[in-house]
Amino acid sequence: MDEQKWASASFLLMQALVKNADETAASQPDSVNHSHYPKGIPYSVARQVMTRTDFLSQLDHENMISIDTDYHIKPNSIVLLNVIRELCNEPDFQERLDSVLERIGDIESLGRTRELLWKSGKDGHGVMNIKIEDHRLV
């Protein structure tokens, strides 16, 4: 489960980095060939995109991203950015990412749901089912 969380959060961040690089390239017509190194996204935006900030340091340690002195998050290389761009532009990429995020949400909601079954009498007539859901934000 942790691997799915790590992978989905990483791909959400990489998708944001590709979007940022594409917007930068569109605003600067001289960098059309995708060899321009993007400025990156602010650390605070990366935290919002990933929702798991502990993964940022792990991605930095794995040399997937680099965090500069101004706390901008960038892909570690142009090659990595181009590979992630290619993956993000696949036709069913967003559907697969959404299905993984939905599956993670479903599994986590099971951990926040408690169900009690109360039976009255020997024969089990009068069964009462009580379901308690915890709606706290994690």
Secondary structure, DSSP 8 states (H G I E B T S, - for coil): -HHHHHHHHHHHHHHHHHHHHHHHHHH-GGGTTS-S----EEHHHHHHHHS-THHHHHHHHTTSEEE-TT-EEEES-HHHHHHHHHHHTSTTHHHHHHHHHHHHHHHHHHHTEEEEEE--SSS--S-EEEEEE-----
